[in-house]
Amino acid sequence: MKAALLALLALPLLAIPFAHATAPTTVTGTFTASFTVLSITSSDGNTIITVTEIATLSGFFTGTRTAQGSEIIHPFNAHDTGIFTGTANGVAGTLAITGESNGIGGTGSGDFIVGQGTTGLSGVHAQGPFQFTATGPTTTTGTYSIQFHTDP
């Protein structure tokens, strides 16, 4: 009797759809960035530059990312975290994008980690490489190709 009652009570649960994450999809685009130097210090033969970056993304991500981070020149290693405001595949919202890169001279490459979406971009996760080239003392241009998926 108890088993029949439990089965009867559990029956409505079968009608609830189960949510699943989307399969990862490779997406691409381009970006340009400009930097404002906040400070320059030296330590153990390294030059450490702290900057504010404003990047304009196009392609799958279309919008603006504002970040603050630092670059250690020897040859160089950079790390920053910022907020992207715009669209991903036409859906509006904001995302946190963290980037780490390495390079020599005016070229380099790195990796993006994307998450913490709001509004229409809630549940978005992405990760993948980017490449860049300096176009001036405080500007760069580059490309990205990342694996993108959403969780329910």
C-alpha positions in Angstrom: 0.0 0.0 0.0 2.8 2.4 0.9 4.7 1.6 -2.3 1.5 2.2 -4.4 0.9 5.6 -2.6 4.6 6.6 -3.2 4.4 5.6 -6.8 1.2 7.6 -7.2 2.7 10.7 -5.5 5.9 10.4 -7.7 3.9 10.2 -11.0 3.6 14.0 -11.5 7.4 14.3 -11.2 7.7 12.4 -14.5 6.0 15.3 -16.3 8.7 17.8 -15.2 11.3 18.3 -18.0 14.9 17.8 -17.0 17.2 20.7 -17.8 20.5 19.9 -19.5 23.5 22.0 -20.5 24.1 22.7 -24.1 26.9 20.9 -25.9 30.1 23.0 -26.3 30.2 24.9 -29.5 33.3 26.7 -31.0 32.6 30.4 -31.6 35.0 33.0 -33.0 35.4 36.8 -33.3 37.8 39.7 -33.1 38.7 42.4 -30.7 40.5 45.7 -30.4 41.7 47.1 -27.0 43.2 50.3 -25.6 45.0 50.7 -22.3 45.4 53.5 -19.8 48.5 53.1 -17.7 47.7 53.5 -14.0 51.2 52.8 -12.5 54.6 51.5 -13.4 56.9 49.8 -10.9 60.1 47.6 -11.0 61.0 44.6 -9.0 63.9 42.0 -9.5 64.5 43.1 -13.1 60.8 43.0 -14.1 58.7 46.0 -15.1 55.2 45.8 -13.7 52.5 47.9 -15.4 49.0 48.3 -14.0 46.4 49.3 -16.6 42.7 49.8 -17.3 41.7 48.2 -20.5 38.7 48.9 -22.7 38.1 46.2 -25.4 35.6 46.2 -28.2 34.6 42.7 -29.2 32.8 41.6 -32.4 31.7 38.3 -33.8 29.9 35.9 -31.5 30.4 38.4 -28.6 29.5 41.9 -29.6 30.1 44.7 -27.1 32.6 46.2 -24.7 34.7 44.8 -21.9 36.3 47.0 -19.3 39.0 45.4 -17.2 41.8 46.3 -14.8 45.0 44.2 -14.6 48.7 44.1 -14.6 51.4 43.1 -17.1 54.9 41.9 -16.0 57.4 42.6 -18.7 60.3 40.0 -18.8 59.4 39.2 -21.6 55.8 39.6 -20.5 52.9 37.9 -18.7 49.5 39.6 -18.2 46.4 38.8 -16.2 43.2 40.8 -16.0 39.5 40.4 -15.1 36.7 42.5 -16.5 33.0 42.9 -17.2 31.7 42.4 -20.7 28.5 44.2 -21.6 26.8 43.4 -24.9 25.5 40.3 -26.7 26.5 36.7 -27.2 24.9 35.4 -30.4 22.4 38.2 -30.2 21.4 37.7 -26.5 22.0 40.7 -24.3 23.6 40.7 -20.8 26.9 40.9 -19.0 29.7 38.4 -18.4 32.9 38.3 -16.4 35.8 37.6 -18.7 39.2 36.7 -17.2 42.3 36.7 -19.5 45.8 35.5 -19.1 48.5 36.0 -21.8 52.2 35.7 -22.5 54.3 37.1 -25.3 57.5 38.7 -26.5 57.6 42.1 -28.1 54.3 43.2 -29.6 52.7 39.7 -30.1 51.3 37.2 -27.8 48.6 34.7 -27.0 46.5 33.7 -24.1 43.3 32.1 -22.7 39.9 33.5 -21.9 37.6 32.2 -19.2 34.0 33.4 -19.4 31.2 33.1 -16.9 29.0 34.7 -14.2 26.4 35.9 -16.8 23.5 38.1 -16.0 20.0 38.6 -17.6 20.0 36.7 -20.9 23.5 35.4 -20.5 22.9 33.7 -17.2 24.4 30.2 -17.3 26.9 31.0 -20.1 30.3 29.4 -19.8 33.2 29.7 -22.3 36.9 29.1 -22.5 39.5 29.2 -25.2 42.5 30.8 -26.8 43.1 34.3 -28.2 46.0 35.8 -30.1 46.9 39.5 -30.3 49.3 42.0 -31.9 50.2 45.4 -30.6 49.1 48.2 -33.0 50.6 51.0 -30.9 52.1 51.6 -27.5 48.7 51.2 -25.7 46.6 49.4 -28.3 46.2 45.8 -29.6 44.1 43.8 -32.0 43.4 40.1 -32.1 41.2 37.1 -32.6 39.5 34.6 -30.3 38.1 31.0 -30.8 36.4 29.6 -27.7 34.3 26.7 -26.6 30.9 28.1 -25.6 28.0 26.4 -23.8 25.1 27.3 -21.5 23.8 25.6 -18.4 20.1 25.7 -17.5 
